[in-house]
Amino acid sequence: MRLRLLPLLLLLPATAWAEPTLRPADSARLDNFYAAFGDAITQALASGEAEDIAAVTRALSGQPQVAFSADLQGDWSCRTIKLGGVSPLVAYSPFKCRFTATDRGFAFEKLTGSQLTRGEITLRDGRAIYAGVGYVSGETPPTYADLPADFTSGGKVQSDVAVFQRISPTRARLLFPSPAVESDFDILELTR
């Protein structure tokens, strides 16, 4: 696995390893990752429908591997699973997503559905972190870097931050602690 990653890493310039600048509120969400997950999964398992509990169990199964690999690039199927908040657990139908290699990591974009997101996954403190902008279909959002430090969600555009975990060449997940709208924790399950 590591040998397949080596050619991709050698192509990245030294600046690719610089940590991304995160908004203070997003750093706080990442710092609270495990507490947000614990509260949300408790709600989901206590009150979710059996089919949705099976979906979240499947999405969370598997040991994370090396996050970045050349086989990550391309189109993926992605399924949003919302835990806690408005509803205890909701698993949506699959949508289309895409990874594209950048000079710092991978750009990510959810291409279909009413709620979209786009941003970049880079290495930060030993983890693959997604920093992006979530938005309602039809909106033209700014890039994450263009959001002011004190930006708050207006309901149609919000900052998104997540931990990225690749499980295999055909499975991955983005884990969103304390998203700005609707839920307490989101999982974006990615499959090929």
LOTOR-388766 format. One record per atom (N, C-alpha, C): x, y, z; residue in one letter. Coordinates in steps of 0.001 Angstrom, whole numbers, plus 524288, in hexadecimal, padded with zeros to 5 digits. Layout:
# LOTOR-388766
XYZA...
END
This chain:
# LOTOR-388766
8033B7FB5A80000M800008000080000M8036A804EA80000M8075C805148036ER80AB1809AE803D5R80DDD80A867FED1R80F608064F7FC2CL81265806E37F75DL80F31809697F313L80A218085E7F2E7R806D180ADA7EEF8R8062F810A37F01BR8068E8122B7F4F9L805FC817977F689L80AE881ABF7F55CL80F6E818547F586L8146581B057F4E1L814B581E427EFDEL8134D81C377EB26P813B681F7C7E682P810648246C7E6D6P80BB68240F7E91CL8085F828A17E9ABL80ADE82C927ED5DL80D1482AD07F1A9L80F7682E517F573L81438831187F331L8173382E747EFECL81BD5830D37EDA0L81A738352E7E9D5L815C4835047E7A0L8141E8390E7E3FCL8125683E057E6BFL8111C83DA57EBB6L80F2E842297EE95L813B9845957F054L8134084ABC7EFAAP8175E84E387F181P8176584E6D7F777P81B90850657F9A5A81C0A850B07FF59A81797853C5801C6A8157D857A37FEF2T8113385AC580115T80C3985791801B3T80BFA853017FF4CA8074F84FC67FFBDA8067584DFA80550A80A8F84DF680884W80A0A84C0B80DD5W808C38505C811B2W808618552F80FE0A806F08596581368A801588588D81550A800928596A81A60E7FB59858B981C83E7F7B185CDC81A4FE7F2DD85B5B8191AP7EF1C85F3881736P7ED8C862E681BA6P7EC388679A81A4DT7EA5A86B4681E2AT7E49686A3681F05T7E33A868CB823C1L7DDC8867C78250FL7DB8E86C6482812L7D69C86D7D82730R7D3DC8717082A3CR7D3B186FA182FE9R7D3FD8732B833AEP7D3F4871A383938P7CF3E86E3D83AAEP7CA9E86F86838BAA7C5F786C7283A02A7C671866E4837E9A7C8F48664A83362D7C99D8611383124D7CDB785DEE8341BD7D1D286083835DES7D5AA85DDB8392ES7D31685BEB83E2CS7CFA185F1E84067A7CCDB85D908452AA7C959858D984420A7C6DD858A983F91R7C39D8542383E3CR7C6E884F3383DF1R7CB8584F9483BA5L7CEFD84B0583B5EL7D0E884978840CEL7D20784D5684421D7D3BB84C2D84975D7CF7C8494F84C86D7CA9584A3184B27N7C621847D984DD2N7C41C842FC84AECN7C738840E48475FF7C5A383C93843E9F7C33D83800846E7F7C60A835F784AC2Y7C4418313684D6BY7BF6A8321E850C3Y7BF078369F8533FA7BA51837CF8564BA7B5978384D852ACA7B64083AF684E43A7B1F083B8A84A86A7B04C8363784869A7B422832EC84724F7B2F182DB784525F7B01A82A7384942F7B20982A8384E09G7AFA88276685238G7A9F6828D085317G7A8D082DD78536ED7A36982F8E85439D79FF782E0084F98D7A1E982ED184AE2A79ECF82DC584631A79DD8827EE84564A7A1D3824B18461EI7A12081F1284547I79D8181CC18496EI79D9B81EF484E2AT79A0881D2E8523CT7945F81E2B8509BT7934E822DE84E9DQ78E078241684CB4Q78C7E8208184832Q7902681FC084484A78F1181C9D83FDDA78DBC816FE84149A790DA81499844A1L78FFD80F1C84603L78B3980E5884984L78A008124984CB2A78588811D78503BA780518126684D6BA78023815928493DS77B15816DD846E5S77AC68161A84100S77F148149783E81G77F0481408838CFG77C1980F38836FCG77A6780F608321CE777E880ADC82F9DE77C0F806B482E93E77A76801BC82EA7A77E207FD5B82DFBA7814A7FDD4828F1A77ECD7FF5D824B1E781847FFDA81FA4E785B18041F81FD8E784828087282277D7884A80CB3822ECD78CBA80B46826ADD78B828085582ACEI78F9E8067F82E60I79357802DC82B76I791457FF8782812A794987FC20824E3A798137FF6382147A795F2803A381F17A798FA8070081B91A79D70809B281E78A79C6180BBC8232CV7A08480E6782616V7A4A080A82827F3V7A304805D782959T7A6B7801CB82AF3T7AA588005D82671T7A82B7FFC9821CER7AB447FE8F81D25R7AF0A8030D81BEAR7AD25807E281C3EA7B06880C7281B05A7B50380CF481EBCA7B44080B74823B0L7B86680C0382790L7BBEB8073C827FFL7BAA7803148253CS7BDDF7FE5D82595S7C2E17FEF88226CS7C6E67FC2D82404G7CBD57FC2E82127G7CFE37FFBF82395G7D4B07FDFB82370Q7D923800C4825ADQ7DB39804C2821C8Q7DBF6809AC82359P7DE3080D8C81FC4P7E3A680BFA81DDFP7E4B480CFF818EBQ7E9B980BEB81665Q7EC818111B81557Q7F0C5810F581276V7F36B815B8810C7V7EF68818F580DBFV7EEBA81DD680F47A7EA848210A80D1CA7EB3B8223680756A7EFF4823B4805C2F7F0D28256D8006BF7F351821237FD2BF7F0F78201E7F8C5S7F2F281C427F51AS7F10381DD17EFB8S7F3FF81C957EBADA7F27F81E0C7E65EA7ED2B81BE07E4DCA7EBA98175C7E71AD7E69E8150A7E5B2D7E1F1817DE7E816D7E2E781BD27EB3FL7DEA981EF07ED80L7DC148226E7E963L7DF208243B7E5ABQ7DD31827E07E1B7Q7D8D9825747DE75Q7D50A828B37DD16G7D0D6827087D9A5G7CB7A8277E7DC28G7C7A2825327D99CD7C239825837DB56D7C0EA821397DF3AD7BDC6822A27E313W7BC1981F237E736W7B63881FC57E80FW7B3D781BD67EA4AS7AE8181C417EC3CS7AEF881E007F1E9S7AB99821A07F39DC7ABE18237B7F900C7A66B823B67FB56C7A6108221B80034R7A118821D7802F7R7A195824D28081CR79E2D828A1808E5T79E2882BA480DB8T79AF3828D1811D8T79D2C8287081684I79A7A8263F81B08I79ACF82A5E81F4FI7963E82C3882117K795F9830548250AK7947182DEC82A42K7978382F2482E54L796A982D0C83391L795508317C83753L79135830BA83A7AG78FBB8347583E80G78D9F8398683C52G78BBE83CD083FC4G789AA841DF83E2AG783EA8419083CE1G782678436F83856V77CEB8439A836AFV77A7583E26836D8V77D3C83A41834F0S77B88834C58351DS77FFC8318B8376ES77EC282D3883A1DP782FB82A2C83C75P786A3827B783872P7848282611833F0L787B58237882FF9L784D88237282AC7L787718256D826B5V785448255A82168V789A2823D981DA3V788BC81FC881A86A78C7281E2F81674A789EE81F4D81124A78C6D8229480E12Y78A5E8242980900Y78C158206A804AFY789A3820EA8002FS78B3181DEA7FB8ES7907381FEF7F997S7934381CBB7F6A2P7986681E617F4ABP7982D822DC7F0B5P79C59825F67F0B5F79D1D82A3B7ED0CF7A261829647EA55F7A40282D2D7E732K7A90682CDD7E47BK7ACDD830B07E6EEK7B1B782ED77E7A7C7B5F0832057E9C7C7BADC8312F7E68EC7BEAA834AD7E73ER7C386834407E432R7C8388361B7E75DR7CC8C833317E6E5F7D1A8834AF7E8FFF7D532836257E473F7D83983A537E51BT7DC0183BFD7E12BT7E11683D517E3FCT7E57883B247E22FA7EA8A83C3C7E4A3A7EBE5842027E40FA7EE0C844417E83CT7EFEA849A77E827T7F5A0849A47E9D9T7F80884E357EA0ED7FD7884E777EBC6D7FE0784E027F1B6D7F99384DE77F49FR7F9C684D707FA50R7F728848847FC5BR7F41A845EE7F92AG7F125841577FAE1G7ED3083FD37F6C2G7E81E840397F82AF7E3F683F007F476F7DF7B842DA7F507F7DDA4844E77F092A7D8CD847E87F087A7D458844017F0DDA7D0258457B7F377F7CB8F842257F3EBF7C6C3845617F2ADF7C30F842E07EFEEE7BE2D8458E7EEB7E7B9B2841B17EE90E7B577842FB7F13FK7B089840207F0CCK7ADA3842B07EC53K7AC8F83FB07E833L7AAB5841DF7E345L7A4C9841FE7E2B0L7A1F383E9C7E575T79C4B83E587E4C5T7998883E827EA09T7948C83FCB7E9DEG7915D8403B7EE93G78FFD845E57EF97G78CD0846D77F390S78B3D84C2F7F4D3S78F2E84EE07F860S7923184BD67FB66Q7964D84DFA7FEC0Q79B9384C207FCA1Q79EDB84FDC7FB22L7A3DC84EA97F8ACL7A852850907FC25L7ACF584EBB7FAF8T7B1A3850A27FDA4T7B63F850347F9EAT7B9F4853C67FA94R7BED58535F7F7A6R7C326855F27FAC5R7C7B8853847FA5CG7CC31855767FD4DG7D0F1852187FC3CG7D46C851C28001AE7D95384EED7FF5AE7DAAC84BC180437E7DCDC847278034DI7DEBE843C98077EI7E4B18443880794I7E6C7845C580C17T7EC6C8465D80CBBT7EE04843E5811E5T7F30C8433E812A2L7F502841198178AL7F5798456A81B97L7F39D8443882057R7F3E9847F5824A7R7F48A844E0829ADR7F8BF845DB82C73D7F9B38433C83171D7F92583D5583103D7FB1883B1B82CC8G7FB118357582C1CG7F5E48332982A3DG7F2168367782915R7ED0B8349082728R7EBD883718821E7R7E8AE8347081ECFA7E6C0836A9819EEA7E1C9839B781B49A7E1F883ED981A73I7DDAE8424F81BF9I7DB54844E881721I7D62C844BA816E0Y7D34484759812BBY7D19684CB1814A6Y7D2CC850BC811BCA7D0E285606812C4A7CE32857CE80DC9A7C926858DE80E35G7C63485A4C80993G7C19E85DCA80ADBG7BE5D85E80806F4V7B9B5861B980770V7B50885E70805DFV7B14285E018095FG7AC5785B7880831G7A88D85F8A80638G7A53685E0580293Y7A1A3861D680055Y79CEE85F1D7FDE8Y798C8862137FD65V793FA860327FAFFV794AE860627F514V792F185C4F7F267S7934185C167ECB3S7910C8611C7EA58S793C8863517E696G7922C8682F7E41BG7952686CE47E61CG7979486C697EAABE79ACF8709A7ECD1E7A03B8706E7EA5BE7A2ED874D77EA47T7A865875177E8A8T7AB89876967ED7BT7ADAA872AF7F034P7B052873CE7F525P7B5DF875D17F45AP7B7EB878967F83AP7BD7587A017F811P7C0BB8752B7F946P7C5C58758F7F884T7C93E8715D7FA3AT7C9CA871B380025T7CBA186D7E80283Y7CC6F86D748082EY7D026871D9809C7Y7D45487299806D0A7D836876A080820A7D5E487C1580800A7D1B487CDB80507D7CF4B88203804A3D7CB2988313808D2D7C9F787F3780C1EL7C6408801E8105FL7C8DC8836981498L7C63F8876B8168AP7C88A88A6881AD6P7C8F18871781FC6P7CC94888558231FA7CD7488555827EBA7C88F8851B82B4DA7C54D8892A82B24D7C09C8894F82E5FD7BBAA887CD82B65D7BC3C88557826DDF7B7B8883CB823A7F7B436880028269DF7AF2F880E18264CT7AB6087D2F82866T7A7B087BAD82403T7A5718772282463S7A203875228204FS79D57878B481F8ES79C29879C781AB2G7977E87CC181969G7930587933817D2G793AA8740B81892G78F9E8705981712G7906486E25811A1G792F28711980E35K793DE86F3C808E0K7999086DF1807DCK79D168702480B0BV7A2B886F3780A88V7A4E886EB28100DV7A85386ACF810D7Q7AAE086A20815E5Q7B041867B98151FQ7B3978685E81908S7B8A9865C8818C7S7B7E48600E81A31S7BAE585CAD817B8D7BAE085715818D9D7C0628557C81A67D7C0C98526581E8AV7C5CD8503E8202AV7C4D184A898219EV7C86E8472082013A7C7B08418A82102A7CCF183EC582152A7CCD083A3B823C0V7D147836B2823B7V7D058832DB81F46V7D4498322981BEAF7D3DD82E8681784F7D69C8296E818DEF7D3F982510817CDQ7D65381FEC8189BQ7D56081C93813BFQ7D9A781A9C81176R7D929816E880D18R7D9928117680F68R7D5BF80E2680E37I7D576808E68106BI7D7EA804E980CBEI7D735805A9807A9S7D9518021B803B0S7D93B805077FE83S7DB14802A57FA47P7DABE8054A7F533P7D51B806647F381P7D143803DB7F5FDT7CBCE8049A7F466T7C84F806C97F8B7T7CA91808267FD49R7C77280A3A801A0R7CA6C80E8680475R7C78D8129E805EDA7C9C5816E7808FEA7C5438199580BDFA7C6A281D4280F4CR7C28D8203181202R7C4A882586813AFR7C12682946813B3L7C21A82E6D815EAL7BEA782ED681ABCL7C0F08306181F1FL7BE32830A582421L7BDF283654825E6L7B94383895825EAF7B85983E1F826F5F7B65D83EF782C89F7B9A4840D18302CP7B7BF841E88357AP7B4BE84711835A4P7B0598470A8384CS7AD4984BCD83932S7AC6984F0E83446S7AA0984CBC83029P7A90E84FCD82B6FP7A57C8547882C97P7A5A08585382939A7A2CB85D3782A2BA79CE185CA4829C9A79AF6858C4826FFV7954A858498263EV79360852C18275FV78EC6852608297DE78B7A84DC082A01E78D228499182DE3E7920B8481A82E2AS793928438283135S7980C844C9834E8S79964840E383830D79DBB8418783BD6D7A2D883F44839BBD7A26B83BB8835E7F7A7078392C833AAF7A55C836E682E68F7A875837C382A5CD7A74B835938252FD7AB9B831D482392D7A9FA82DBD820DBI7ADA082A1E81E62I7AC7B82A4B81887I7B06C82B1F81568L7AFDD82AA280FC1L7B2C0825AC80E45L7AFC68217F80D4EE7B1F581C6B80BE8E7B31E81C6780610E7B7F181B03804ACL7B9A481B047FF3BL7BADE815897FD75L7B8A7814037F8FET7B99A80EC57F6DCT7BA6F80F127F0FDT7BCFC80AFC7EEFAR7BDB880A7E7E949R7BBEB805347E7A9R
END
